[in-house]
Amino acid sequence: MILYVRGFPERVELAPLPLWQPVGEELNLSCQVSGGAPWHHLSMVLLRGEEELDRQPVGKEEPAEVTFMVQPRREDHGTSFSCRWELDLRSQGLELFQNTSAPRKLQTYVLPLTDPHLEAPPIVEVGSRWQVKCTLDGLFPASDAEVYVQLGDKRLETIITYHDYSILAEAWIEGNEEEEGTHSLKCPMSLGNEIRKTRESVIINSGAGDTHQEDRILHFSFRF
C-alpha cells in the first residue's frame, strides 16, 4: 500500500483564554488547526504544562477546531496550557509527527460571596482621629486583590496587608470641622472579574449641643 501524505498542518493555536477564571468553574479551551493529511490520522492533544490532559481526533473541516472542557484548580494559577497536533503514520511504517502551539497562561481566582467586614466608629468627633479596618478572608490569590477605603467622595490613604488567603486594609478618619455631617464610608474589594463592597454611615460631629445626640444616631450597614 502506498500512502501519499499531502502535508503537515500549517499552524496550531490555542484560542485566547479569559483574563481571569473562577476556580472550579467549567472552562472550554479551543484548539484550532489548519491543514494536515490524512486527517483520519490526525489528533489534537491538550497540555497543561507538559502534562497531557486529553486528546481528541481532528475532523476534516478546514480549519478544524477541537474543544476541551477543564475545571481549573487553585494550583492552575499561572499554569500554561497549549495544544499539540499529532500526525501518527507509524501504522504506515513512517513516524509520529507533532507540533505544539504557543502556550497561554491561565489566571485562576477565588472570591468569597461574603462582603468585606468593615470596622468603623459610628461617630467621629471634630479634632479626633479614628482607625478604620476592612478585612476579607478566603480569597485567592490575595496579593492580586485590589481594595481601598473611601469617605464620601474622598479616597483615604490606605495601608494594605496581604496574607495567604486574606487581606486587611487600614485607614484613618480625621474629624475635620468643615466635614461635619453624615458621610458614606465604603470599602470595595475586587479580584478577577468580580467585586465585593461594604458601606457604612459615619457622622462627623463637633460634639456641641445636645449631649444625648449620640443615642439618637442610627448606625447601619448594608451590602450592595
Salt bridges, closest charged atoms under 4 A:
GLU13 OE1 - ARG11 NH1 3.19
GLU13 OE2 - ARG104 NH2 3.40
GLU51 OE1 - ARG48 NH2 3.08
GLU52 OE2 - ARG55 NE 2.98
GLU52 OE1 - ARG84 NH2 3.86
GLU75 OE2 - ARG73 NH1 3.59
ASP76 OD1 - ARG48 NH1 3.60
ASP76 OD1 - ARG73 NH2 2.85
GLU86 OE1 - ARG55 NH1 2.95
GLU86 OE2 - ARG84 NH2 2.96
ASP88 OD1 - ARG90 NE 2.92
ASP115 OD2 - ARG223 NE 3.00
GLU119 OE2 - HIS117 NE2 3.62
ASP144 OD2 - HIS77 NE2 3.81
GLU174 OE2 - ARG129 NE 2.66
GLU179 OE2 - LYS154 NZ 3.20
GLU194 OE1 - ARG196 NH2 2.97
GLU200 OE1 - HIS219 NE2 3.12
ASP210 OD2 - ARG216 NH1 2.64
ASP215 OD2 - HIS212 ND1 3.93
